[in-house]
Amino acid sequence: MAYKVKLEIYEGPFDLLVSLIEKAAMNIYDIQVSEITRQYLSYIEEMQSRDLALSGEFMVLAAALIELKSKMLLPRAKPEEMASDTDPRAELVQKLLEYKKYKAAADLLMEQEEYAGMLFEKPTEDLSPYTDEPDIYIRMDIEHFINAFRAFIVRKRRVEEVRRRYERIEQQRETVESKIASIKLAFRTRKAKVLRFRELLENEGDRYEEVLTFMSVLEMVRSKLVRARQRRSFSEISVELRKNGEAEDA
């Protein structure tokens, strides 16, 4: 089973080798095999001392570097033979060049993937319901058109009138605070300590007025300003002003 080994910033043996060459500022076509082999083996020993498992690919490249170093140390008999012989480093240089080319291509693809991941496209919609149906033309004379336009204006005016009336009613509606003040005023003006619930209503039959008055009475009961009594269900509610709180004002 093959494993992808990543040691610090190095992914695989060729990544480590390229990094060592670039750090040493060497020309990839004129590699100092002895120095690079020493650095490579030193790095592997350091990793082994830290109990890090190394892939067999690192060991294979280490053996290849040692073999290449041995070839570079072998003496040449004649200068003309040295010129005709193939450089032992040529095969390694070719592999390193291919590795760098594919590594650059992989980095470019990764950048494109990250860029594409930040793009969001609107899904294509089916517009055939709007394009397949032909336009419908209504044939009418000028009198029919005028009558239709007048009907439109009348409906528009009615809607605007209802809206203005609704807004006016909304503005005239009281709040709980104002209703409580109105109830206190009713006790003072009538000089009574007990009033029926109906007597607190200004517009009997208005549901909003009834609910607002009921909520105001409950708030006054909670504040211990009044007492509310009802002898039986659905019977008349009597509201009695308490002696404390606002009683002196009454």
N, C-alpha and C positions, 0 to 999 in steps of 0.2 A: 504494500500500500504506500502511495506517495503522499508526502506531506509538504505543504507550503510553509517554509520556515522563515520567520521574520525576527531578526536580532536587532534590537534597537531600531535604527533607521534603515537597516539593510534587509532586503528581501532576496535571499538566494546568494550563491557564491559570486556570481558575476557582478551583482550590485555592489558587494564589498570590494571586489577587485577594481571596478571602475572608480569607486570612491577613493581608494588608496592611490591610484594613479593621478586623479585630479588633485588630491591634497599634496602630493609630491611634486605637482606642476611638471609632470613628465609628458613628453610627446607620445601619443598612443602608438605611433609608428616606430618609436625608438625607446622601447620600454627597458628600464634597468632591471632585468630579471632577478638579479641577486638581491637587490634592495626590496623589490616588491614581494618576493618570496619570503624574505625575512619578516616583513611587516604582516603579511598574510598569516604565516604560521604563528606569529606572536599574538595576533588577534584570536586565533582559534584556541591557543593555549589559555588565553585569558578567559574565554567563554567556558572552557572545560573546567577551569578552576572555580568558576561560579556555579558549577553543577548544572549547566544549561545543555540540554540535549541538542546535538548538532545533526543536521541532515547528512546523509551519505554523499550528497552532491558537494558539500564543502570539502569532504575528505578526498573525493575524486579530483577536484580542482587543485587541492594541495599537492596530491601526488603528481598531477600533470605539471605543476610549477617546479617541483623538485626535479622531475625528469628534464624539463626545459633548461633549468639551471645547470644540470649536469652536462647537457649538450653544449651549452654556451661555454663551459669550462674546458671542453675537450680541445686539444691543440690541433691546428690545421697544418698539414705537411708543407704546402706551398701556397704562396699568395694567389696564384692563378686558380687553384682549387677552391679557395675561399670565395673568389669572385663568382665562380660558376655554381657553387652550392646554394641551395635555397635557404633563406634565413629561417632558423628554427622557430622564431617568434611569429612568422607570418600567419600560421593557422590560428594562434591565440588572438592576434590582432584582428583577424577577420571575424572571429566569434564576438570579440568585444564591440566591434563596429556594428554588427547585426543586433547585438543586445541593446546598444544605445539607440539604434533606430527604432526598434520595437518598443523600447521603454518610453521614448518620446511620443510615439504614436499612442501608447496606452495612457500617458498623461493627458494628451490632447483629447482623447475620447472621454476621459474622466471629467475634464473641464466642461466638455460639451454636455455631458450627462447632468452635471450640477446646474449648468445654465438652463438646460431644458426643464429641469425640475422646478425652476422658479417661474415658468411660463404657464399661464392658465388660458385655455381657449374656450370660447363659448361653443357648446355642442350645436351641430347643424340641425336646423328646424325644417320641418316639412311645410313649405309654403304653398303646396298644391291646392289646398282648400280656398286660398285667396287668388290664385292665378288661373285655376282651371275654369271657375265660374265666370261667365261673361257679365258685363255690366248690364244692369236693368234700367231701362229708360221708361219713365212714366209719361204717357201722353195726356196732356190736359190743356184746356184753353186758358186764356188770361183770367177769366172770371172765376174758374175753379181755383186757380193759384192764389188769387186775391182772397177768396173765402178761407182757404187753408191758412194763409198768413194771418188773417184776422183772428181765427180760432187760436192760433199759436200765441198771439199777443194777449188775448183774453185769459188764457190759461196761465201765462207768465205773470200777468198782473194779479191774478188770484193767489198764486203761490207767494208772490212778494208781499201781498197784504196779510196773508196768514203768518208769514215769517215775521213781519213787523209787529203784529199783534202778539205773537208768542214771545218775542223779545221784550215787549213792553210789560207783559204779565210777569215774565221772569225777573225783570228789574224791580217790580213792585212787591215781590214776595219778601216776607220778613225772615229774620233769622231767629234762633232760639233766644239770643240775648235781648233783641228788641221786643220779642213777645213776652219775656219775663218782666221787662219794664212796663209793658202794657197791662199785664195782670196786676202788678203792684199798684198802678194808677187806678185800676178798676176798684180795688179795695179802698183806696183813699177817697175817690170821688163818691162812692156809694156809702162810705162810712159803715161798712159791714165787715164782720169777722168771718162769715161763712157765705160762700157763693156757690151756686150750682155751676157745673161744668159748662152748660149751655150758655150761661150768662157771660162766660169768658170768651165766647166765640164772637168775632166781629162779623163774619160772613158765614152764617150757618148753612150747611149744604156743600161748602167748598171742602173737598177732601184734604187738600193741602193745608188749609186753615185748621181743620180738625186734628190732623196728625201733628202739626206744629204746636198747637195748643197743648195736646196731650204730652208731647215730649218736653215742653216747657214746664208743665206741672210736675212731671217726674223729676226734672232737674231741680225744681224748688223743693220737692220732698227730700231729695238727696241732700240738699244744702240746709235742711231743717228750717226752711222758711214757712212751709205750710204742711198741713196734714190732709190726706185724701182718704175719703171713706166711701164705701159702696156696700149697701146692706145685702144685696144679692146680685147674682150674675145678671148682666145687661140692664141693671137698674141705674138710676141717676147717680152721678158721682158728685159728692159735695167736697168742696175745697175750703179748709178752715185755716185762717191765718194764725200762726203760732205767736206766743207772747214774746219770745226772744227774736233776735234778728231784726227784721223790718217791721215788727209789730208797732213800735213807737211811731213810725212814720204814718201808720194807718190811723 
